[in-house]
Structures are given as C-alpha cells and as structure tokens.
Amino acid sequence: MIQKVLILGSGSAGLIAAISLKKILPKLEVRVVRSSDIGVIGVGEGTTVSLPTYLLDYLKLGHARFYAQAEPTWKMGIRFHWGPRDYFDYPFAYQLSGQWRHYSCPNGYYSDENFHGIGLGSALMEANKAFPQHEKSGGGPDFSVPFGFHIENVKLVQTLESIAQELGVAFIEGKMSGAERGPSGISALLLEDGQRLEADFFLDCSGFRSELLGRVLGEEFVDYRRSLFCDRAVVGGWERTTETILPYTIAETMEAGWAWQIEHEHHINRGYVYSSQAISDEAATEEFLRKNPKAPKTPRVVKFRSGRYRRVWVDNVVAIGNSVGFVEPLEATALMTVARQCKNLIMLWEDAALRPTETMRSLYNQLSGETFDDTRDFLALHYKLNTRLDNEFWRHCREDTEMGDLAPLLDFYHENGPSLMNIYCLPSQDRNIFGLEGYLAILVGNRAPYKAKRALTDTERVTWDDMLKTFRTRAEQSLSVAETLAIIRSPQWRWNS
Ligand SMILES: Cc1cc2nc3c(=O)[nH]c(=O)nc-3n(C[C@H](O)[C@H](O)[C@H](O)COP(=O)(O)OP(=O)(O)OC[C@H]3O[C@@H](n4cnc5c(N)ncnc54)[C@H](O)[C@@H]3O)c2cc1C
C-alpha cells in the first residue's frame, strides 16, 4: 500500500503533483526534494483551458489567493501568423465543430473567404477583449467563456510552493546523486549531502534531466524527430510600457520555425523555436532580435529534444512533466498534460485504495503515450500545412513531416472539406485532447485545399453576415484584459470560491 510518496523536483510539475496528492488523498505523506543549484526551467507560460479548470475548479486552490499571488492574465486562444491568410485565430470557444440552425452546412464551409470572428471567441480576440460583461454581476466579467492563462513560471512556482507548504508537503533541499533499487523498483533516493530518503512510491518531476525514469531506470526514449524538426528556442522578453495586453498568444512563422508572444501584465515574453539543422544559434538570435528590438541583446538559448519515454510508470516510479518527454509549446500543452497525468494517477490510486494494480499501470502508460502522440500529430499538422514561407526549412516541413496517425484525416478532408464527420478520422477519437474543433481550426485556418466546395445561398450569406455582426457588437462591448484585472482587484469584487 502506498503511504509515503517522494517527489523529485519542485518545478511546476512536481508542485502540481504534490498539491494534487495532498488535496485529494490527504492521508499520504508527501515530500519534495529540490535543488536550488539546479533551479527550475523558468519557461512555460501559456496554458490551455485545462490548467485554470484543474487548479481552480478541481483542486479548488481559491480564486482570490491564486489571482493575487500568481497574477495570471487570460488567454482566449492563439493567433496564428501562419498559412496564406493574413492571420487566423484558434479560440478556445467552439466555432467550427458545429452547424448553426437554419444553415445547410457546418460552419467551416462558410469560412473559406472570411475566417475572422465567426464565433464569439474569435470575435473577442479580434476586438482585443477577454470577457463579455455579465448582466447578473452588474457588468463584471463572465468567466463562463473558456479561457487559458498567461502566467509567469516563477510566480506560478512560488504560488504553488506556498500552497503545498500550507497543505503539509515537506520540502527537502539537496541534489540527488543516485538511487537504491529494491524488490518493487526504487527503495531510496541518495542525496549528495549523504541523506538517504525512503518512500513507497516516487514521482520523477526532475524536468529534462529525467533522473529516475531516464537515468536510473533507463526507460527507452521514443524520438519525435521525424514529425517535429525543431530542437531549440531563443527566449527573451521586455517590460511592457504602452503595449495593450492582448487576450491571446501569438504564434508567428519564422525562417526556421516559429515565435511565440505571451502577454503578462507587466512583461511581454517572446521566444523563437527553431531547428538547429536549419539555422545556427547566432542567425536565429539575429532574426529574433530583428523582430524584437526591445528584447535583451543576449537572449537565452534553451535546447530540447522532442519525444517521450515509452512508459511513464515503471515499477514504483511515475514521471510527470518534462521528465516524461517534451513537444514544443506551439499549442502550450505541457502544463495541461501535467494536470491530466496527475488527475489520472489520483483517480487510479483512489479506485485501488492506494494498492494500484498491474492493469492500472498499463492503462496509465497507454493514456500518457496517447496524449503525447496526439499532441505530436496535431503539431505536425501545423507544420505540414503552413505555406507562409517558401524556403528550404518550410518546404522540408511540408514535404517530409511524418503525420503519424493523421493520414486518414487528411485524406478525408482533402475530399470532403470541413465536414463534422472528420471526427471519426481522429486518432484516439473520443479521447483526443484537441478534438474536431482543434483540427478544423488548423485545416480551415491554413486553407487546406478540399474538393467539395459549398457555396452560401444569397439568403444564407445575408444571415451569416448578420450573425458575425452580432458577435462583433457583443465583443466590442466586452471587457479587455486590463479592465478585467481592474475589476477583480476592486474591493467590491467577490469570487464564488
Ligand atoms: C522553450 C520552452 C517553452 C515552453 N513553453 C511552455 C508553454 O507555453 N506552456 C506550457 O505548458 N509549457 C511550456 N513549456 C514546458 C514547461 O517547461 C513545463 O510546462 C513546466 O515548466 C514543467 O516543468 P518541470 O516541473 O517538468 O521541470 P523544471 O521546471 O525543470 O523542474 C525540475 C525540478 O527538478 C529539480 N531537479 C532536477 N534534477 C534534480 C536533482 N538531481 N536533484 C534534485 N532536484 C533536481 C529542479 O531543481 C527543479 O526543481 C516550455 C518549455 C520550453 C523548453
């Protein structure tokens, strides 16, 4: 029976895991080993909808405290400077995976020419607004609209650490230097200062070092290099002065990859993800600085490899976070994956009354592998379809990106276009994390060609345009990020939880 859990690593993955365990299974003894010498990665600042939902609704960390301490801003989606359109928006709110009443086709067929503001989510992004005003709360933000966070890694880690401490998680400072093996896997961690730490179960949250799963247990690594060619990022930002706080992340096509722009309240964070086969660090830095003259002159270069370990749960060790694997942050999926892994693990442990079975371990490994592979395929689709630049790197992406399990989807789409039946071509269909909405956003956004064109009737055209006008008007009357921040910080504002 699991009674004592030792977590190696105190980055966002280790801390979310520690809090999840203490909140849902409070009888567990949870300790965290961390090394100030090694520190945390310090990047990872955009999220999907899952992270706010997980932290605030599932773990109930408390809105007032979390917003005051971690100071997130809101992200309504991603704006892609990608493909043949000037740009396209992929909001978290659903818009393509449906069909409005009285229309003969699903929405995607109407979006070939104009793909701006076809739902409230993208209309909000167009208008630089975050939340509609809620009538019941006297014009306050309506937080029922789906949103993710922009959140500074250091502030997130500090907030999570203080919450973990309050929940009774113990922190041990020290650097792991080895591990002792026992009959059920690992029996103890050994620290450089001579400490020997025993536990029943170990979570490897040691980031890219993957100390337990990768180094001690030697699990096989599944490389994604045939689908995802990038392996480095130049990272640097600047203090905000007069720039508006945008309610979305920007993903912008670059010569040998793409660049993000993440919007914190006082800081703008930029990063250029690139392939070291296609461009040198110096040339990437130069291109990055040309686009971002306010960034520091010597931005940081972060190296990574795309892929995942074949199993994440081996013996009495589960890895969570960057220690499991990594895909570039084109859809900002890592923290979502951390939350998903924590939730699945806890559900299994609860069902097993803390005596997990072999089949649970297999299922967990299958689900974790699927999550990573689905993300790889989804990101690969972004590269495959991007016709924005015609240079060696992007031609290579269009021609040579391996599509994993997505080939049937692409075939179906090329024949039939944005039909809702595309859903049955998705890998791990009912569990796919991006769902039909995500795939259609990238296919329609990039104007992926298809044969079965459908034209609007004259009546449909008039009512479609009217509907878009209604979204636009509602969005223009909504609240910006800055206005929403002011409201939630006013003395009159009350959170429900
Ligand atoms: C360029 C880039 C951009 C990213 N952008 C995003 C994004 O927008 N959204 C997103 O969700 N994610 C993003 N990520 C991923 C992001 O890093 C993770 O989501 C998140 O920060 C999880 O980190 P972690 O806790 O796994 O690792 P880390 O933050 O690296 O933490 C590892 C911990 O383990 C400890 N440790 C390691 N080895 C030892 C040892 N031997 N002894 C003791 N302690 C040890 C360290 O001190 C640290 O506390 C990005 C990553 C990169 C590289």
The ligand as an SDF file (V2000), in Angstrom:
LIG
                    3D

 53 58  0  0  0  0  0  0  0  0999 V2000
   11.1890   26.8040  -24.6970 C   0  0  0  0  0  0  0  0  0  0  0  0
   10.0940   26.2200  -23.8670 C   0  0  0  0  0  0  0  0  0  0  0  0
    8.8340   26.8320  -23.8300 C   0  0  0  0  0  0  0  0  0  0  0  0
    7.7990   26.2740  -23.0870 C   0  0  0  0  0  0  0  0  0  0  0  0
    6.5610   26.8530  -23.1160 N   0  0  0  0  0  0  0  0  0  0  0  0
    5.5290   26.2540  -22.4870 C   0  0  0  0  0  0  0  0  0  0  0  0
    4.2300   26.8150  -22.5060 C   0  0  0  0  0  0  0  0  0  0  0  0
    3.9810   27.8650  -23.0870 O   0  0  0  0  0  0  0  0  0  0  0  0
    3.2540   26.1720  -21.8420 N   0  0  0  0  0  0  0  0  0  0  0  0
    3.4720   25.0230  -21.1500 C   0  0  0  0  0  0  0  0  0  0  0  0
    2.5280   24.4680  -20.5860 O   0  0  0  0  0  0  0  0  0  0  0  0
    4.6950   24.5040  -21.0680 N   0  0  0  0  0  0  0  0  0  0  0  0
    5.7120   25.0680  -21.7320 C   0  0  0  0  0  0  0  0  0  0  0  0
    6.9640   24.5350  -21.6400 N   0  0  0  0  0  0  0  0  0  0  0  0
    7.1720   23.3620  -20.7940 C   0  0  0  0  0  0  0  0  0  0  0  0
    7.4270   23.7890  -19.3460 C   0  0  0  0  0  0  0  0  0  0  0  0
    8.7980   23.7780  -19.1280 O   0  0  0  0  0  0  0  0  0  0  0  0
    6.7090   22.8620  -18.4010 C   0  0  0  0  0  0  0  0  0  0  0  0
    5.3250   23.0300  -18.6240 O   0  0  0  0  0  0  0  0  0  0  0  0
    6.7900   23.1110  -16.9320 C   0  0  0  0  0  0  0  0  0  0  0  0
    7.5400   24.1880  -16.5710 O   0  0  0  0  0  0  0  0  0  0  0  0
    7.1830   21.8480  -16.1790 C   0  0  0  0  0  0  0  0  0  0  0  0
    8.4850   21.8640  -15.8160 O   0  0  0  0  0  0  0  0  0  0  0  0
    9.0180   20.7050  -14.8650 P   0  0  0  0  0  0  0  0  0  0  0  0
    8.4910   20.9280  -13.4890 O   0  0  0  0  0  0  0  0  0  0  0  0
    8.7910   19.4090  -15.5060 O   0  0  0  0  0  0  0  0  0  0  0  0
   10.5930   20.9670  -14.9150 O   0  0  0  0  0  0  0  0  0  0  0  0
   11.5240   22.0380  -14.1800 P   0  0  0  0  0  0  0  0  0  0  0  0
   10.8820   23.3640  -14.0540 O   0  0  0  0  0  0  0  0  0  0  0  0
   12.8200   21.9660  -14.8990 O   0  0  0  0  0  0  0  0  0  0  0  0
   11.7040   21.4520  -12.7250 O   0  0  0  0  0  0  0  0  0  0  0  0
   12.5750   20.3780  -12.4450 C   0  0  0  0  0  0  0  0  0  0  0  0
   12.8130   20.3100  -10.9600 C   0  0  0  0  0  0  0  0  0  0  0  0
   13.6040   19.1820  -10.6700 O   0  0  0  0  0  0  0  0  0  0  0  0
   14.7020   19.5610   -9.8400 C   0  0  0  0  0  0  0  0  0  0  0  0
   15.8140   18.6180  -10.0720 N   0  0  0  0  0  0  0  0  0  0  0  0
   16.2740   18.1730  -11.2540 C   0  0  0  0  0  0  0  0  0  0  0  0
   17.3080   17.3260  -11.0570 N   0  0  0  0  0  0  0  0  0  0  0  0
   17.4810   17.2290   -9.7210 C   0  0  0  0  0  0  0  0  0  0  0  0
   18.3960   16.5260   -8.8750 C   0  0  0  0  0  0  0  0  0  0  0  0
   19.3610   15.7260   -9.3620 N   0  0  0  0  0  0  0  0  0  0  0  0
   18.2840   16.6810   -7.5410 N   0  0  0  0  0  0  0  0  0  0  0  0
   17.3270   17.4960   -7.0100 C   0  0  0  0  0  0  0  0  0  0  0  0
   16.4500   18.1830   -7.7520 N   0  0  0  0  0  0  0  0  0  0  0  0
   16.5200   18.0600   -9.0930 C   0  0  0  0  0  0  0  0  0  0  0  0
   14.9900   21.0040  -10.2570 C   0  0  0  0  0  0  0  0  0  0  0  0
   15.7210   21.7050   -9.3180 O   0  0  0  0  0  0  0  0  0  0  0  0
   13.5510   21.5140  -10.3930 C   0  0  0  0  0  0  0  0  0  0  0  0
   13.0320   21.8440   -9.1250 O   0  0  0  0  0  0  0  0  0  0  0  0
    8.0340   25.0920  -22.3400 C   0  0  0  0  0  0  0  0  0  0  0  0
    9.3010   24.5190  -22.3280 C   0  0  0  0  0  0  0  0  0  0  0  0
   10.3170   25.0570  -23.1010 C   0  0  0  0  0  0  0  0  0  0  0  0
   11.6550   24.4020  -23.0990 C   0  0  0  0  0  0  0  0  0  0  0  0
  1  2  1  0
  2  3  1  0
  2 52  2  0
  3  4  2  0
  4  5  1  0
  4 50  1  0
  5  6  2  0
  6  7  1  0
  6 13  1  0
  7  8  2  0
  7  9  1  0
  9 10  1  0
 10 11  2  0
 10 12  1  0
 12 13  2  0
 13 14  1  0
 14 15  1  0
 14 50  1  0
 15 16  1  0
 16 17  1  0
 16 18  1  0
 18 19  1  0
 18 20  1  0
 20 21  1  0
 20 22  1  0
 22 23  1  0
 23 24  1  0
 24 25  2  0
 24 26  1  0
 24 27  1  0
 27 28  1  0
 28 29  2  0
 28 30  1  0
 28 31  1  0
 31 32  1  0
 32 33  1  0
 33 34  1  0
 33 48  1  0
 34 35  1  0
 35 36  1  0
 35 46  1  0
 36 37  1  0
 36 45  1  0
 37 38  2  0
 38 39  1  0
 39 40  1  0
 39 45  2  0
 40 41  1  0
 40 42  2  0
 42 43  1  0
 43 44  2  0
 44 45  1  0
 46 47  1  0
 46 48  1  0
 48 49  1  0
 50 51  2  0
 51 52  1  0
 52 53  1  0
M  END
$$$$
